[in-house]
Amino acid sequence: MKNKIMSVLSTSDGVVSGEALSKRLGVSRVAIWKHIRQLQASGFAIEATAKGYRLLAKSDTPYPWNFGPLAEKVHYYPTVTSTMARAVELAREGCADFSIVVADVQTQGRGRLQRKWQSEPGGLYFTIVIRPEIPPSLAPLLNLAAAVDLARVLEQSHSIDARLKWPNDVLVDGGKIAGILSLMEAESDRVNFVALGIGININNAPDHLDQPVTSLRRLIGCSTSRSAFLKAFLDSFHQRLGQDFPADVIAEWKQLSSTLGQKVKISTTTTDYEGIAVDIEASGALVIKTIDGDMRSVVFGDCFYN
Ligand code: BTN
């Protein structure tokens, strides 16, 4: 009931009367009033007057009720070890397609290739459980699609020109603003689930470790709502997956790529390849032309610009 009350208040600009809430949610005005008192006691800034109730501060925190029709699928935690771990648990328990685990802080945030992902307050950390009807070989396209949509949200909401670095980093002016990590459980011909984890530097100030990094706050000069960013991303990514996925993903990714045409080194667990990145295949594999003129297609690895 509290989620429902918050959902109504957060989508209304003005005061909502106790009577309107009670009719809409099918409970008595007294019950509404009791829930409001408890919400206030938990720290929510709700003004209560004779005319009704008004949410004073729209939240930066990604509470479920901020996500409209997706609200029921959003699992919010102030702190988790990693949203990946919680999402995999939920997926194995059979959670719905497009369930989302989001946290303010991760104590064991994971990056690609066994790296750590700094996960202090102010950043946005979430994992989406996806049950796509695609063969396992096409699962990397989900990462590319997510990277495209992250870049689009940066452009549409903040006029920021983001570029994509293969396999799935989002960069602004050469600094990494977002990274994507995915895990898959599959049988030979069908995907059981993909857990797609995304970390975005929004209001945090990540340290430069092995590569330049940036954050949205650094770029625009002020804090911005993590919840609004997540909603914009989820709405467009959800729509994309519902519409003929993976239709235009490769073409869109190519348009935003900073990798194609670059001199690159790709490190895989077994070997390194050096050459010019010339193309990306329909599966998402990167094609590089090596110094010997050979064409190599690389499915997985870490990409460095030389
Ligand atoms: C990368 O190395 O670029 C990928 C980083 C992915 C980080 C996100 S934050 C949310 C999710 N939970 C994790 O522990 N990792 C991913």
Residues whose N, C-alpha, C, O or C-beta is under 5 A from the ligand:
A	BS01	BTN	S82 T83 M84 Q108 G109 R110 G111 R112 W117 Y125 F126 G179 I180 L181 G197 I198 G199
